[in-house]
Amino acid sequence: MTTAAREAPHHNTLTCVKHYDCRLPECVERHRAYQRERYHSRTAGTWQPLVDAEPIRQHILELQAANFTPVRISELANIPFQTVVGFIRVHGYNGQRRGRKRRCTREVAARILAITPDTAKPGHVDAAGTVRRLQALVAAGWPMEHLGSRISPSCHSVRTLIRQQRCYGRTADAVARVFEELKNEKPEKAGVDRRSASRSRSYAKRRNWPTVTYWADRMDVIDDPDFEPLYGVTRREIVAQDANELMRVSGLDRAAVAERLGVTKSYIDHAFRDHPEYALETAA
């Protein structure tokens, strides 16, 4: 009985030749180059044997617990998705199943172990920092359409991205890269039409979006979703907010609140008059 040849899942590693008898010229040459390198390294005494895959598997499981998907790990390590999957579960192609990896090259091990939650973003992250960077660039005059093309060919709508609460880690990385590239550059000098840049600035100003200058001294909190930007907020509005909270929580009257905040009662009155959304009807 004749058995049909299995089709290799991909042609970017030695797998297709070793396990699927692939005869594509470029794949055969890749395999031969590996064998030549292996032979010369063994002869020179510099050959590095394969290492135990179990520590790598445990590291991948820890990354998964930190919300790193196999796809995200493969992106960060610049290795095929199938290689990552091979460490953590039995898998197969075209009905053929293979067990988990027991050994791997030192290079693959080093690439995966270099990924940590402290140095890379997982598959999905809070979008606060991404949204703030985009808003600041729009406030600087960069049109959303221009930003989308710079972020990635698949980024179809910055308007949608700015409204999201979570985004892909790779998207967050791409936006952070674009922010660093453009934050000190004038849009008009980069070929952006002057009217388009002006419209972008006006659009951001109407929405009170913090600028690049505002974030320059706050980069340590730009990704913190719990940080509340007080861009464009006057001292009087802040006092009105604080007075409102003190009066509701502590039951103090305006005179006592004024003393607590270090202002006069008249200042509290004016603050509530200018910002009636914080004024309390029961205030003395």
C-alpha positions in Angstrom: 0.0 0.0 0.0 1.3 3.4 -1.0 1.5 6.1 1.7 0.9 9.6 0.6 3.7 12.0 1.3 3.1 14.4 4.2 3.1 18.1 3.6 5.5 20.1 5.8 3.7 22.7 8.0 6.4 25.3 7.1 9.7 25.7 5.4 11.7 28.1 7.6 13.5 25.5 9.8 15.2 22.1 9.4 11.9 20.4 10.3 10.6 20.0 6.7 13.7 18.1 5.6 14.3 16.1 8.7 10.7 14.9 9.3 8.9 15.5 6.0 11.6 14.7 3.5 11.2 18.1 1.8 13.2 18.5 -1.4 12.8 22.2 -2.1 16.2 23.5 -3.2 16.3 26.2 -0.6 15.3 23.8 2.2 17.9 21.2 1.1 20.6 23.9 1.1 19.6 25.1 4.5 19.9 21.5 5.8 23.3 21.0 4.1 24.6 24.3 5.5 23.6 23.2 9.0 25.3 19.9 8.6 28.5 21.6 7.3 28.5 24.0 10.3 27.9 21.1 12.6 30.8 19.1 11.1 33.3 22.0 11.3 32.2 22.9 14.8 32.7 19.4 16.0 36.0 19.2 14.4 37.1 22.5 16.0 35.7 21.4 19.4 33.3 24.3 19.5 30.1 22.3 18.9 27.4 23.1 21.4 25.1 20.1 22.0 21.4 20.3 22.5 20.1 21.3 26.0 17.3 19.9 28.2 14.0 21.4 27.1 12.3 21.1 30.5 13.6 24.4 31.9 12.4 26.1 28.7 9.0 24.5 29.0 8.6 25.7 32.6 9.6 29.2 31.6 7.0 29.2 28.8 4.4 28.1 31.3 5.3 30.9 33.6 5.0 33.4 30.7 1.6 32.0 29.9 0.5 32.6 33.5 1.6 36.2 32.9 -0.7 36.4 29.8 1.9 35.7 27.2 0.4 33.5 24.4 2.5 31.1 22.3 2.0 33.4 19.4 3.3 36.4 21.4 6.3 34.3 22.6 7.2 33.3 19.1 7.0 36.9 18.0 9.3 38.1 20.8 11.8 35.2 20.4 11.6 35.4 16.6 11.1 31.7 16.2 8.3 29.7 14.6 5.0 29.4 16.5 5.3 25.6 16.1 8.6 25.6 17.9 7.0 27.2 21.0 4.0 24.9 20.9 6.4 21.9 20.7 7.7 22.7 24.2 4.3 22.7 26.0 2.0 20.2 24.3 1.7 17.2 22.0 1.0 18.5 18.6 0.8 17.2 15.0 0.1 18.0 11.4 -1.9 16.1 8.8 -2.9 13.5 11.4 0.7 13.0 12.6 1.3 13.5 16.3 4.6 14.3 18.0 5.5 14.4 21.7 6.8 17.5 23.5 10.3 18.6 22.9 12.9 16.9 25.1 15.9 18.9 23.8 16.5 22.1 21.9 19.4 24.3 20.6 21.1 26.7 22.9 20.1 29.6 20.6 16.4 28.8 20.9 16.7 28.3 24.6 18.5 31.7 25.0 15.8 33.5 23.0 12.9 32.1 25.0 14.6 32.6 28.4 15.4 36.2 27.5 11.6 37.0 27.5 10.4 38.2 30.9 7.3 40.1 32.0 9.7 42.9 33.0 11.2 43.4 29.6 8.3 42.5 27.2 4.6 43.0 26.9 2.2 40.0 26.9 -0.3 39.2 24.2 -2.9 41.7 25.5 -2.2 44.7 27.7 -4.0 47.6 29.2 -4.3 50.3 26.4 -3.9 53.3 28.7 -0.3 54.1 27.6 -1.0 53.3 24.0 -4.0 55.7 24.0 -2.1 58.5 25.7 0.8 58.3 23.3 -1.5 58.4 20.3 -3.5 61.4 21.8 -0.3 63.3 22.4 0.9 62.8 18.9 -2.5 63.9 17.5 -2.2 67.0 19.8 1.2 67.6 18.2 -0.4 67.7 14.8 0.0 64.2 13.5 -3.1 63.0 11.6 -4.5 59.7 12.7 -4.3 58.3 9.2 -0.6 59.1 9.1 0.0 57.4 12.5 -1.9 54.3 11.5 0.4 53.7 8.5 3.4 54.1 10.7 2.2 51.7 13.4 1.6 48.8 11.1 0.2 47.9 7.7 -2.7 46.1 9.5 -3.6 49.1 11.7 -6.7 50.2 9.9 -8.2 52.7 12.4 -6.4 54.8 15.1 -9.7 56.2 16.0 -10.9 52.8 17.1 -7.6 52.1 18.9 -7.9 55.3 20.9 -11.2 54.1 22.3 -10.0 50.7 23.3 -9.3 49.6 26.9 -7.0 46.8 25.9 -4.8 46.1 22.9 -2.3 43.6 21.6 1.2 43.8 23.2 2.8 44.1 19.8 0.5 47.1 19.0 1.6 48.7 22.3 5.2 48.2 21.3 4.6 49.6 17.9 2.9 52.7 19.2 5.7 53.3 21.8 8.2 53.0 19.0 6.3 55.5 16.8 5.9 57.9 19.8 9.7 57.9 20.3 10.3 58.5 16.6 7.8 61.4 16.3 7.6 63.1 19.6 10.2 65.7 18.8 9.5 66.1 15.1 7.3 68.7 13.5 4.6 67.0 11.3 4.9 69.8 8.6 8.6 69.1 8.2 7.8 65.4 7.7 5.5 66.1 4.8 2.2 66.4 6.6 -0.1 69.0 5.0 -0.3 72.2 7.2 -4.1 72.2 7.2 -4.2 68.5 8.2 -1.8 69.2 11.1 -3.9 72.1 12.2 -7.1 70.1 12.2 -5.4 67.4 14.3 -4.2 69.9 16.9 -7.7 71.4 17.0 -9.3 68.0 17.3 -7.1 67.1 20.3 -7.5 70.5 21.9 -11.3 70.3 21.9 -11.0 67.0 23.8 -8.3 68.3 26.2 -5.8 65.6 25.3 -2.5 65.9 27.1 0.4 66.9 24.9 3.9 65.4 24.4 5.3 68.2 26.6 2.9 67.2 29.4 4.0 63.6 29.3 7.7 64.5 29.0 8.0 64.7 32.8 5.5 61.9 33.5 6.8 59.0 31.3 7.1 56.9 34.5 3.3 56.9 34.8 2.2 57.1 31.2 1.4 53.4 31.1 -0.3 53.4 34.6 -4.1 53.1 34.1 -4.6 54.3 37.7 -2.8 57.6 37.1 -5.3 60.4 36.3 -3.8 63.2 34.0 -4.8 66.6 35.3 -3.9 68.3 32.0 -5.7 71.5 31.5 -7.3 71.3 34.9 -7.1 74.6 36.9 -6.2 74.9 40.6 -9.8 76.1 41.3 -11.3 72.9 39.7 -8.9 70.7 41.8 -10.0 72.6 44.9 -13.6 72.1 44.0 -13.0 68.3 43.5 -11.2 68.0 46.8 -13.8 70.1 48.7 -16.6 68.0 47.3 -14.9 64.8 48.5 -14.2 66.1 51.9 -17.7 67.4 52.4 -19.3 64.1 51.3 -16.9 61.8 53.2 -16.3 63.9 56.4 -19.4 65.9 56.6 -17.5 69.2 57.0 -18.9 72.5 56.0 -17.3 75.0 53.6 -15.4 76.9 56.3 -13.9 73.7 57.8 -13.0 72.4 54.3 -11.4 75.7 53.4 -9.2 75.5 56.5 -8.3 71.9 55.7 -7.3 72.8 52.1 -5.5 76.0 53.1 -7.8 78.4 51.2 -10.5 80.9 52.2 -14.2 80.0 52.3 -14.7 82.6 49.6 -12.3 80.6 47.4 -14.4 77.5 48.0 -17.6 79.5 47.0 -16.0 80.7 43.8 -14.6 77.2 43.0 -18.1 75.7 43.3 -19.6 78.6 41.3 -17.1 78.0 38.4 -17.6 74.2 38.6 -21.2 73.6 39.7 -20.9 69.9 39.0 -18.9 69.6 42.3 -21.1 71.9 44.4 -23.1 70.4 47.1 -26.6 71.6 47.9 -26.2 70.8 51.6 -23.0 72.8 51.9 -23.0 75.5 54.5 
